[in-house]
Structure formats: C-alpha cells, structure tokens
C-alpha cells in the first residue's frame, strides 16, 4: 500500500519556493513517478500553461480555477505538485486530503501570510495537516536580514494582488513593522 503525504513549502516571495517545488517534480520524473502539476487560474504572470519560478525554471502545468478539481484532474498521478496555493480557497483542503488518503504524495508551494502578515486560508490548515514543512527565506531588501513577509509596494485594499518584483519586496519582521508604522502615521 502506498502512503500519501503532504509537504508544504512556504515563505515570502523570491525565497525559492517554486524552485524547490520544481526540483521535487524533476526528481520524481527522473525516477519514473507520474507527476501532475497544477497552478491557479489567477496566476498567469509568466505563463498560462507552465509553473515558472522567478529564476526562469519551468514545467508544464494544468491551470485550474477551482481547487476542488485538483484531485479529479490528477489522473492517477502518484505525485501532485501545487504552486501558489494561497490563490485557491478553503476547498483546496478537501482535495489535498482526498489525494493523500489515495496514497498520493502532495507538494504545495505558497505564501503563508499576506503582505500584512496575516495567514492565508487554506494555507494555515494545510500547514497543520502537513507531514513536512519547509520554510524558505531570502534577504530583506531593506536590511539584509531574513525576510518573512512579501511587502506590497502598491497601495491597494485588495488582499490578493497578483504581481512580482514590481509590486512586492521581501521584508523581515522589523522592516515590515517600520513600513506599517509609516503608513499609519
């Protein structure tokens, strides 16, 4: 019997989450494992039919609007990789649980918190269910310390605003707090 598992890869933007996800996909394929890769329809920044890292690594992917379709579209794959999970809603949790209970290895790359440091759903629940969690980091663009949050440079009341380096910069907790204080003064 095959045992399913959940590996969460989370951290701020530009910290290598998608690169790690793609490394897992590449390794699985090299050893003959069937892999299905998914990304949310909301994220077409670099490609409509590929998962692409900020460093330019890429692999074919299936774009889905609704997370409940993930387990239905996996097509018997033994390994499922999901990128940008914060863009899907709470229904992703039941799809991931269905995959795991079916013996599928699931890797999920995502931001764990929004630009204000508030946890995303379904990410918080998936982190609690995970067999393994990899927290990634990168240098804070202001002080060089370990970044924790993807700070939004653009003014917007939307919780989710899809973008890259033109809209976000990774900040540590201290620098993020200073930016919040400047905005509220």
Steps between C-alpha positions, in 0.01 A plus 500: 500500500627847411493765769405853405672800650489878500809719473440874537758745359426852617661837554512847344529577131844453345604240759518199266168327574416420139862402432477239779162383371641454149805315636263247657307465174822448303628238745171309497494493121864388485415193710193418290222638720195643325461865606212744452579870544231760565481875534205731564339685213562826688877468443585549133799730568762307304302238310146373457599133483818472705618547855792741473737606776636855529832347392349374175466127583182359352283195448166435333201549727125479499327828589190461711253759616357288780702299748243226538594389148860418598441143618266434206758621245802323653435207266651227715825688563701373798642849564309829478668841514296814569644848454364825649249324726410828673296590190261208551231502765427270792371227265864416422526331841250226415661440158843464660361267768335287231833472316692411817243236602534355149875449557618805302804702599396867495744794493357850545688827445340818630521823691402425857403858589373803311678835478377586852621174653152345528489125417328398179230236491527223392872520578465515879290182503732320258799592717327337796436184295848482344739211554790733422538879479784685329513870586700694245657840545701757309671826593284793606532766231543774762736355761621165364356301790280193444184606314169369626235706320438605138438871553269659243646814347175603328212649691199270479228380732484161325638216709632324191669697226691281254840635408875467526791728581312800368242464781675316783826488691603251768538658846597375844258547790677812629510681165140400431395644836680826415314517165165441672577774752588743219167428329296558815679822603 
